Each structure stands twice: as structure tokens, then as C-alpha cells.
Amino acid sequence: MNVYSPLTISWTVENSYSDNCDLEFSTDNGETWAFLNNATSTGNYGSYVWTTPNLNSEECVIRIRDIYAFTSMDTSAAFTIMPFPETPLCMVTADSLTNYNVIVWEKPASGLIEDFLVYRETSQANVYEVIDTVGYNEEPVVTDFGSNPALRPYRYKVGFMDSENRVFPAGDYHQTIHLTISQGIGGNRNLIWTPYTGFDFSSYNILRKTGSGDFEQIATISSSFSSYTDFDAPSGDVAYIVAIDRPGVCNTGLRENGYTQVRSNEASLNLASVAGSKEVNFSVYPVPANDRISIQFGDNAMGSINLTITDVTGRIIYSGEYSDVRPGQVYSISTSEYTEGLYLLNLISAGNRSIKKIVVRH
């Protein structure tokens, strides 16, 4: 339990007429006690919200006892109160290029944190599991390769553990934007999305693109709402994204430009089939890379290859097209000007697509 945090103390009494009790607090496992507050019950139940004091003890206990019968009492199990840093998420966004969620937070200055723990909600409400571990000196950004933003929304939290493997409570969750689209009357497009949860903001931006063009903002609506109808939708292949301009920049400390925009999945009425698609075999070395990284193509990489390197928010750092590629062929790319951190290498060959993580350390 952190210091200066609300702690709800609850109790039950057998005799509803004995509503005068005292709450007491000990920091030495019951050797000494201090008065905390009067404990007044309503019927057989009572509760009190206590703000934890500034102390460091693993032997904290609370007891309640009847002020008229001191032998009638009950004592809690021992618990810990100590100061530790909060680890709130800064943002979670969908990367439309890789179709994965990206989790971003700002690491607090603390000698207590050994590793950050990134949690994702399971199929059960309010039950979370660890999906990744990030060292304190690494960039506080994680790509969830087990996510599919086009399928559903997700919830994430970040906590940490210390060098003694003690796990500390995670911060509040952030929930992603999941955008769906349906055909309206006369060619209109109806957009509906799940609201983003995690920080306060005033507006959603509606982005649209046609064909292979770039996304352009076509509307802004209040964050009070989560639907929009595009009456001026052009014909052909049209896609949409709902975005939020975050108030304040998420500064991870390892790149010049911070993270500023939350995005939904990319939604379109056109169905793209992935049946029969295969991963392109290739290897990347060295890992981590310093000034150069090499890509060696595997046995099913042939013909024309499209290769892009993006940062974890989807910003394209490098893009190239290679023709007449043969299995075993090696290409080298300079990373000397890259900021240290995590990148995603995306490779497309004959409609097949593969993604690998690369790390740059100078």
C-alpha cells in the first residue's frame, strides 16, 4: 500500500446494538497501538476510509474492538505501507501499419524500479495478465503483438517490480478505441466506436482516406459522443480512423519528439482476405544493432520485396523496395542516425507479410 492513499476498512458486528467501537493501528505487528478513529456501525456493518500515513513498515495491522468490552475485538492480517512511485500509462494507440496496439508511459525517477510490468485485461473483467517486461533503462514503450485492434477494444495497465522481485500495484487502466463501420442509406458511412478511457480530452478527430492516399481530417466532434455519419463519403475504397490529440506530450526520454496522438484501428467496408497468407522467412542481425543492421532473406522470399522500418507508433523511418530478391540474399541498412530504442521491421513479398522487432543501441 502506498503512502497517502485511501484505504477502506470494513467490518461486521454480531450485535447490531453495539455500534460503539474503536479502530486502532499498529506498525509493529501489534506490539504497540495508536487510536485511529471511532468505528460506528449501521446495523451489522460499518466502514471507514483511512488515508495511509507516510511511513515504511511491513508489519502494519488494524484492529477493531468494542469500547465497552475490550475482549471483543478482531485484528487484520499484516500488510505493508511504504512510499513507491506511481506508474500511470500515458497513452495506448493502434498502429495501422502493423495492426498492433502500442502502449506508452513515462518512467518516474526512482531507484526502486527494476522492471516495468505491462498488463492486459483477460477475457474476464478486471483480471489482468502480464504481457511484457521492460527494464528501467529501456524505452517505456511496448507493442502488443498479441493484439488485434480491428477485432475489439483492449485495456492495459503498467506496474513494476523491484530488485527483490516484489510486485507493486499497477496504475489505472487505459482502454483503446475500437472503430466499426457500416453502410448507411445512399452511400453514407456510419462510424461507431468505443470511447477512449485513460485521460481527459475534449474532442475526437475523424480521419478519412481514399484508396492509397493519406488520411485527412474531415470532422471534429465532442468527446461526449462516439458515433459519426459521413454523408459525403466518396465512392471506392474508403477507410477511417478516429484520433485524439492528447493534451500534453508523452515523453519517453529516448527520442526527440514525444507521442502526441491516440488512434483507433483503421476501419473500411472493403474486406481484405488473409486466407492462405504465409510469413516471409527472413532473419535480422545483429540484435541489438549499432550503426548497421542486416536482413537475410529465407527460402520463400523471392521476386519483389517491400521493406519498411517504423517506430512503435507507426512513423515510417525507412522504406525501400528490392527487386529480383533470391533466398539467402543479404541486404544491409544503416541505423547510425536512429535514436536508440525499439523499431518494427515490416516485410511484404507476394502478398505475404512478416514483422520483426529490432533494437538499436549505440
CORJO-V706673 format. One record per pair of residues at least 12 apart in sequence whose ideal C-beta (glycine too) atoms are under 10 Angstrom apart, sorted by the first residue. I is the first residue (numbers start at 1). J is the second residue. Records with the same first field share a line. If there is no record, write none. Layout:
I=J / J
This chain:
1=52 / 60 / 79 / 80 / 81 / 82 / 84 / 169
2=52 / 80 / 81 / 82 / 83 / 84 / 85 / 86 / 168 / 169
3=51 / 52 / 53 / 54 / 55 / 56 / 81 / 82 / 83 / 84
4=51 / 52 / 53 / 54 / 81 / 83
5=50 / 51 / 52 / 81 / 86 / 169
6=49 / 50 / 51 / 52
7=48 / 49 / 50 / 51 / 52 / 60 / 62 / 79 / 81
8=47 / 48 / 49 / 50
9=23 / 25 / 36 / 37 / 39 / 46 / 47 / 48 / 49 / 50 / 62 / 64 / 76
10=45 / 46 / 47 / 48 / 49 / 64
11=23 / 39 / 41 / 44 / 45 / 46 / 47 / 48 / 62 / 63 / 64 / 74 / 76
12=41 / 43 / 44 / 45 / 46 / 64 / 74
13=39 / 41 / 43 / 44 / 45 / 46 / 64 / 66 / 72 / 74
14=44 / 72
15=41 / 44 / 66 / 69 / 72
16=41 / 42 / 43 / 44 / 45
17=41
18=41 / 66 / 67 / 68 / 69 / 72
19=38 / 39 / 40 / 41 / 42 / 43 / 44 / 46 / 66
20=38 / 39 / 40 / 41 / 66 / 67 / 68
21=37 / 38 / 39 / 40 / 41 / 46 / 63 / 64 / 65 / 66 / 67 / 68 / 69 / 72 / 73 / 74
22=35 / 36 / 37 / 38 / 39 / 63 / 64 / 65 / 66 / 67 / 70 / 73
23=35 / 36 / 37 / 38 / 39 / 46 / 48 / 50 / 62 / 63 / 64 / 65
24=36 / 37 / 39 / 61 / 62 / 63 / 64 / 65 / 73 / 75
25=37 / 50 / 52 / 53 / 60 / 61 / 62 / 63 / 76 / 81
26=57 / 59 / 60 / 61 / 62 / 63 / 75 / 76 / 78
27=53 / 55 / 56 / 57 / 58 / 59 / 60 / 61 / 81
28=57 / 59 / 60 / 61
29=57 / 58 / 59 / 60 / 61 / 75 / 78
30=59 / 61 / 63 / 75 / 78
31=59 / 61
33=61 / 62 / 63 / 65 / 75
34=53
36=48 / 50 / 62 / 63 / 64
37=49 / 50
38=67
39=64 / 65 / 66 / 67
41=64
46=64
48=62 / 64
50=62
52=79 / 81 / 82 / 83
53=81
54=81 / 82 / 83
55=81 / 82 / 83
56=80 / 81 / 82 / 83 / 84
57=78 / 79 / 80 / 81 / 82
58=78 / 79 / 80 / 81 / 82
59=78 / 79 / 80 / 81
60=76 / 77 / 78 / 79 / 80 / 81 / 82
61=75 / 76 / 77 / 78 / 79
62=74 / 75 / 76 / 77 / 78 / 79
63=75 / 76
64=76
80=166
82=112 / 166 / 168
83=110 / 112
84=108 / 110 / 112 / 113 / 160 / 162 / 166 / 168 / 169
85=107 / 108 / 109 / 110 / 111 / 112 / 113 / 160 / 168
86=108 / 110 / 158 / 159 / 160 / 168 / 169 / 170 / 171 / 172
87=105 / 106 / 107 / 108 / 110 / 113 / 116 / 117 / 140 / 157 / 158 / 159 / 160 / 168 / 169 / 170 / 171
88=105 / 106 / 108 / 157 / 158 / 170 / 171 / 172 / 173 / 174 / 198 / 199
89=103 / 104 / 105 / 106 / 118 / 119 / 140 / 156 / 157 / 158 / 170 / 171 / 172 / 173 / 174 / 198 / 199 / 250
90=103 / 104 / 105 / 106 / 140 / 141 / 158 / 174 / 198 / 199 / 246 / 248 / 249 / 250 / 251 / 252 / 258 / 259 / 262
91=103 / 104 / 105 / 174 / 176 / 196 / 198 / 199 / 244 / 246 / 248 / 249 / 250 / 259 / 260 / 261 / 262 / 263 / 313
92=104 / 105 / 142 / 144 / 147 / 149 / 153 / 154 / 155 / 156 / 173 / 174 / 175 / 176 / 177 / 196 / 197 / 198 / 262 / 263
93=149 / 174 / 176 / 177 / 196 / 243 / 244 / 246 / 250 / 259 / 260 / 261 / 262 / 263 / 264 / 312 / 313 / 314
94=144 / 147 / 148 / 149 / 150 / 153 / 154 / 176 / 177 / 178 / 179 / 241 / 242 / 243 / 262 / 263 / 264 / 265 / 266 / 313 / 314
95=143 / 144 / 147 / 149 / 263 / 265 / 266 / 310 / 311 / 312 / 313 / 314 / 315 / 344
96=149 / 150 / 207 / 209 / 215 / 239 / 241 / 263 / 264 / 265 / 266 / 267 / 314
97=266 / 308 / 310 / 313 / 314 / 315 / 316 / 344 / 346 / 355
98=143 / 145 / 147 / 149 / 308 / 310 / 312 / 314 / 344 / 346 / 353 / 355
99=147 / 148 / 149 / 150 / 151 / 265 / 266 / 353 / 355
100=142 / 143 / 144 / 145 / 146 / 147 / 148 / 149 / 312 / 314 / 344 / 355
101=120 / 142 / 143 / 144 / 145 / 146 / 147 / 148 / 149 / 153 / 154 / 156 / 174 / 176 / 265
102=141 / 142 / 143 / 144 / 147 / 149 / 176 / 259 / 262 / 263 / 311 / 312 / 313 / 314 / 342 / 344
103=118 / 119 / 120 / 131 / 132 / 134 / 140 / 141 / 142 / 143 / 144 / 147 / 154 / 156 / 157 / 158 / 174 / 176 / 312
104=139 / 140 / 141 / 142 / 158 / 174 / 246 / 250 / 251 / 252 / 258 / 259 / 262 / 312 / 313
105=118 / 134 / 140 / 141 / 142 / 156 / 157 / 158 / 171 / 174 / 250 / 252 / 259
106=140 / 249 / 250 / 251 / 252 / 253 / 258 / 259
107=134 / 136 / 137 / 138 / 139 / 140 / 158 / 160 / 251 / 252 / 253 / 254
108=136 / 140 / 160
110=136 / 160 / 162
111=136 / 162 / 163
112=136 / 160 / 161 / 162 / 163 / 164 / 166 / 168
113=135 / 136 / 159 / 160 / 161 / 162 / 163 / 168
114=133 / 135 / 136 / 160 / 161 / 162 / 163 / 164 / 165 / 166
115=132 / 133 / 134 / 135 / 136 / 138 / 159 / 160 / 161 / 162 / 163 / 165 / 167
116=132 / 133 / 134 / 135 / 136 / 138 / 140 / 142 / 158 / 159 / 160 / 161 / 170
117=130 / 131 / 132 / 133 / 134 / 157 / 158 / 159 / 160 / 161 / 167 / 168 / 170
118=130 / 131 / 132 / 133 / 134 / 140 / 141 / 142 / 144 / 156 / 157 / 158 / 159 / 170
119=131 / 132 / 155 / 156 / 157 / 158 / 159 / 170 / 171 / 173
120=132 / 142 / 144 / 146 / 147 / 154 / 155 / 156 / 157 / 173
121=153 / 154 / 155 / 156 / 157 / 173 / 175
122=155
125=155
126=155 / 173
128=155 / 156 / 157 / 159 / 170 / 173
130=157 / 159 / 161 / 167 / 170
131=144 / 145 / 146 / 147 / 156
132=144 / 145 / 146 / 158
133=160 / 161
134=158 / 160 / 342
136=160
137=254
138=252 / 254 / 340 / 341 / 342 / 359 / 361
139=252 / 253 / 254 / 255 / 311 / 312 / 339 / 340 / 341 / 342 / 359
140=158 / 250 / 251 / 252 / 253 / 254
141=250 / 252 / 254 / 255 / 259 / 311 / 312 / 313 / 341 / 342
142=156 / 158 / 312 / 342
143=310 / 311 / 312 / 313 / 314 / 342 / 343 / 344 / 355 / 357
144=156 / 176
145=344 / 355 / 357
147=176 / 265
148=265
149=176 / 177 / 178 / 179 / 263 / 264 / 265 / 266 / 267
150=178 / 179 / 180 / 264 / 265 / 266 / 267 / 268 / 272
151=178 / 265
152=176 / 178 / 180 / 194 / 265
153=175 / 176 / 177 / 178 / 179 / 193 / 194 / 195 / 196 / 197 / 264 / 265
154=173 / 174 / 175 / 176 / 178 / 194
155=173 / 174 / 175 / 176 / 197 / 198
156=170 / 171 / 173 / 174 / 175 / 176 / 198
157=169 / 170 / 171 / 172 / 173 / 174
158=170 / 171 / 172 / 173 / 174
159=171
171=198
172=197 / 198 / 199
173=197 / 198
174=196 / 197 / 198 / 199 / 262
175=194 / 195 / 196 / 197 / 198
176=193 / 194 / 196 / 197 / 198 / 262 / 263 / 264 / 265
177=193 / 194 / 195 / 196 / 197 / 204 / 226 / 241 / 242 / 243 / 244 / 262 / 263 / 264 / 265
178=192 / 193 / 194 / 195 / 196 / 242 / 264 / 265 / 267
179=191 / 192 / 193 / 194 / 206 / 226 / 228 / 239 / 240 / 241 / 242 / 263 / 264 / 265 / 266 / 267
180=192 / 193 / 194 / 227 / 240 / 264 / 265 / 267
181=193 / 230 / 233 / 238 / 239 / 240 / 266 / 267 / 268 / 269
182=229 / 267 / 269
183=233 / 269
184=229 / 230 / 231 / 233
185=229 / 231
186=231 / 233
187=230 / 231 / 232 / 233 / 234 / 235 / 238
188=229 / 230 / 231 / 232 / 233
189=208 / 228 / 229 / 230 / 231 / 232 / 233 / 234 / 238 / 240 / 267 / 268 / 269
190=227 / 228 / 229 / 230
191=204 / 206 / 208 / 219 / 226 / 227 / 228 / 229 / 230 / 240 / 241 / 242 / 264 / 267
192=226 / 227 / 228 / 229 / 242 / 267
193=206 / 225 / 226 / 227 / 228 / 240 / 241 / 242 / 264 / 265 / 267
194=226 / 242 / 264
195=223 / 224 / 225 / 226 / 242
196=223 / 226 / 242 / 243 / 244 / 246 / 262 / 263 / 264
198=244 / 246 / 262
199=244 / 246 / 247 / 248 / 262
200=223 / 247
201=223 / 244 / 245 / 246 / 247 / 262
202=220 / 222 / 223 / 224 / 244 / 245 / 247
203=219 / 220 / 221 / 222 / 223 / 224 / 243 / 244 / 245
204=219 / 220 / 221 / 222 / 223 / 224 / 225 / 226 / 228 / 242 / 243 / 244 / 245 / 262 / 264
205=217 / 218 / 219 / 220 / 221 / 241 / 242 / 243 / 244 / 245 / 261 / 263
206=218 / 219 / 220 / 221 / 228 / 230 / 240 / 241 / 242 / 243
207=219 / 239 / 240 / 241 / 242 / 243 / 263 / 264 / 266
208=230 / 232 / 233 / 234 / 238 / 239 / 240 / 241
209=237 / 238 / 239 / 240 / 241 / 266 / 268
210=233 / 234 / 235 / 236 / 237 / 238 / 239
211=234 / 236 / 237 / 238 / 239
212=237
213=237 / 239
215=239 / 240 / 241 / 243 / 263 / 266
217=241 / 243
218=230 / 232 / 233 / 240
219=232
220=243 / 245
221=242
223=244
226=242
228=240 / 242
233=269
236=270
237=268 / 269 / 270
238=267 / 268 / 269 / 270
239=266 / 267 / 268 / 269 / 270
240=264 / 265 / 266 / 267 / 268 / 269
241=261 / 263 / 264 / 265 / 266 / 267
242=262 / 263 / 264 / 265 / 267
243=261 / 262 / 263 / 264
244=260 / 261 / 262 / 263 / 264
245=260 / 261 / 262
246=258 / 259 / 260 / 261 / 262
247=260
248=260
250=262 / 313
252=312 / 341
254=339 / 340 / 341 / 342
255=311 / 312 / 313 / 315 / 338 / 339 / 340 / 341
256=339
257=311 / 313 / 315 / 339
258=313
259=311 / 312 / 313 / 315
260=313
261=313
262=313
263=313 / 314
273=351
274=351 / 352 / 353
276=351 / 352
277=350 / 351 / 352 / 353 / 354
278=300 / 349 / 350 / 351 / 352 / 353 / 354
279=298 / 300 / 347 / 349 / 352 / 353 / 354 / 355
280=297 / 298 / 300 / 301 / 302 / 305 / 325 / 347 / 348 / 349 / 350 / 352 / 353 / 354 / 355
281=296 / 297 / 298 / 299 / 300 / 301 / 327 / 347 / 349 / 352 / 354
282=295 / 296 / 297 / 298 / 300 / 301 / 305 / 307 / 325 / 327 / 329 / 330 / 331 / 345 / 347 / 349 / 354 / 356
283=295 / 296 / 297 / 298 / 330 / 356
284=296 / 333 / 345 / 347 / 356 / 357 / 358
285=330 / 358
286=358 / 359 / 361
287=356 / 357 / 358 / 359 / 360 / 361
288=335 / 340 / 341 / 342 / 358 / 359 / 360 / 361 / 362
289=333 / 334 / 335 / 336 / 338 / 343 / 358 / 359 / 360 / 361 / 362
290=335 / 336 / 338 / 340 / 360 / 361 / 362
291=334 / 335 / 336 / 337 / 338 / 360 / 362
292=332 / 333 / 334 / 335 / 336
293=309 / 318 / 331 / 332 / 333 / 334 / 335 / 338 / 343 / 345 / 358 / 359 / 360
294=330 / 331 / 332 / 333
295=307 / 309 / 322 / 329 / 330 / 331 / 332 / 333 / 345 / 347 / 356 / 358
296=327 / 328 / 329 / 330 / 331 / 332
297=322 / 325 / 326 / 327 / 328 / 329 / 330 / 331 / 347 / 349
298=327 / 328 / 329 / 349 / 354
299=326 / 327 / 328
300=327 / 349 / 350 / 352 / 354
301=322 / 325 / 326 / 327 / 328 / 329 / 347 / 349 / 350 / 352 / 354
302=324 / 325 / 326 / 327 / 329 / 349 / 350
303=322 / 323 / 324 / 325 / 326 / 349 / 350
304=321 / 322 / 323 / 324 / 325 / 348 / 349 / 350
305=320 / 321 / 322 / 323 / 324 / 325 / 329 / 331 / 347 / 348 / 349 / 350
306=319 / 320 / 321 / 322 / 346 / 347 / 348 / 349 / 353
307=319 / 320 / 321 / 322 / 325 / 331 / 333 / 345 / 346 / 347 / 348 / 349
308=320 / 321 / 344 / 345 / 346 / 347 / 348 / 355
309=333 / 335 / 338 / 343 / 344 / 345 / 346 / 347 / 358 / 360
310=343 / 344 / 345 / 346 / 355
311=338 / 339 / 341 / 342 / 343 / 344
312=341 / 342 / 343 / 344 / 357
314=344
315=343
316=346
317=333 / 335 / 337 / 338 / 339 / 343 / 344 / 345 / 360
318=333 / 334 / 335 / 338 / 343 / 345
319=346
320=333
321=348
322=347 / 349
325=349
333=345 / 358
335=358 / 359 / 360 / 361 / 362
336=360 / 362
337=360
338=358 / 360 / 361 / 362
339=360 / 362
340=359 / 360 / 361 / 362
341=358 / 359 / 360 / 361
342=357 / 358 / 359 / 360
343=356 / 357 / 358 / 359 / 360
344=356 / 357 / 358
345=357 / 358
